[in-house]
Amino acid sequence: MAGMVLAWVGVDAGGAIVMTALLLLVGLLIAMGAAQGLMLRRFNRAWTDAGFASSNQVTMAASEARSLIAAPGAVSGRPVRVKNA
């Protein structure tokens, strides 16, 4: 703010202060965006590793899902009836 006032008054140092402040602001915004992206990727990786979400987000037909589950050694447990969407 002081740089803008100095530049408006006509002090030559005002322009340098404004440019420095703008560069710092742009750098800060870039760093904040990068940090947010890293945090989101870490969260998504932890979420997927915990088994809450599929790393392969593909919708498949019920018959295809049944055939994958029925494959030898795929899963164990009792059969479950699947409703068609």
C-alpha positions as CSV (number, residue, x, y, z in Angstrom):
1,M,0.0,0.0,0.0
2,A,2.8,2.4,0.9
3,G,4.4,1.7,-2.5
4,M,1.3,2.6,-4.3
5,V,1.0,5.9,-2.4
6,L,4.7,6.7,-3.0
7,A,4.3,5.9,-6.7
8,W,1.2,8.1,-6.9
9,V,3.0,11.0,-5.2
10,G,5.9,10.6,-7.6
11,V,8.6,9.1,-5.5
12,D,10.7,6.8,-7.7
13,A,11.2,4.2,-5.0
14,G,7.5,3.6,-5.0
15,G,7.5,1.7,-8.3
16,A,10.2,-0.7,-7.0
17,I,8.2,-1.3,-3.8
18,V,5.0,-2.0,-5.8
19,M,6.8,-4.4,-8.2
20,T,8.4,-6.2,-5.2
21,A,5.1,-6.5,-3.5
22,L,3.4,-7.8,-6.6
23,L,6.1,-10.4,-7.2
24,L,5.9,-11.5,-3.6
25,L,2.1,-11.8,-3.9
26,V,2.3,-13.8,-7.1
27,G,4.9,-16.1,-5.5
28,L,2.8,-16.6,-2.4
29,L,-0.3,-17.5,-4.5
30,I,1.7,-20.0,-6.5
31,A,3.2,-21.6,-3.3
32,M,-0.3,-21.8,-1.7
33,G,-1.7,-23.5,-4.8
34,A,1.2,-26.0,-4.9
35,A,0.9,-26.7,-1.2
36,Q,-2.9,-27.3,-1.5
37,G,-2.3,-29.7,-4.4
38,L,0.3,-31.7,-2.5
39,M,-2.0,-31.9,0.5
40,L,-4.9,-33.1,-1.6
41,R,-2.8,-35.7,-3.3
42,R,-1.5,-37.0,0.0
43,F,-5.1,-37.2,1.3
44,N,-6.4,-39.0,-1.7
45,R,-3.5,-41.5,-1.6
46,A,-4.1,-42.2,2.1
47,W,-7.8,-42.5,1.5
48,T,-7.2,-45.0,-1.3
49,D,-4.6,-46.9,0.7
50,A,-7.0,-47.3,3.6
51,G,-9.4,-48.9,1.2
52,F,-12.1,-46.3,1.3
53,A,-12.0,-45.5,-2.4
54,S,-11.0,-47.4,-5.5
55,S,-7.8,-46.4,-7.2
56,N,-9.4,-47.5,-10.5
57,Q,-12.7,-45.6,-10.6
58,V,-14.5,-47.5,-13.3
59,T,-18.2,-48.4,-13.4
60,M,-18.9,-51.9,-14.6
61,A,-21.9,-54.0,-15.3
62,A,-23.3,-56.2,-12.6
63,S,-22.5,-59.3,-14.7
64,E,-18.9,-58.3,-15.1
65,A,-18.6,-57.6,-11.3
66,R,-20.1,-61.1,-10.6
67,S,-17.6,-62.8,-12.9
68,L,-14.7,-61.0,-11.2
69,I,-15.9,-61.9,-7.8
70,A,-16.6,-65.5,-8.8
71,A,-13.1,-66.0,-10.2
72,P,-11.1,-68.6,-8.2
73,G,-9.1,-67.0,-5.4
74,A,-10.7,-63.6,-5.8
75,V,-12.7,-63.3,-2.5
76,S,-14.0,-65.5,0.2
77,G,-17.3,-65.4,2.0
78,R,-20.9,-65.9,1.3
79,P,-22.5,-65.0,-2.1
80,V,-24.4,-61.7,-2.1
81,R,-27.3,-60.9,-4.4
82,V,-26.5,-57.8,-6.6
83,K,-29.3,-55.5,-7.7
84,N,-29.3,-54.3,-11.2
85,A,-29.0,-50.5,-11.5
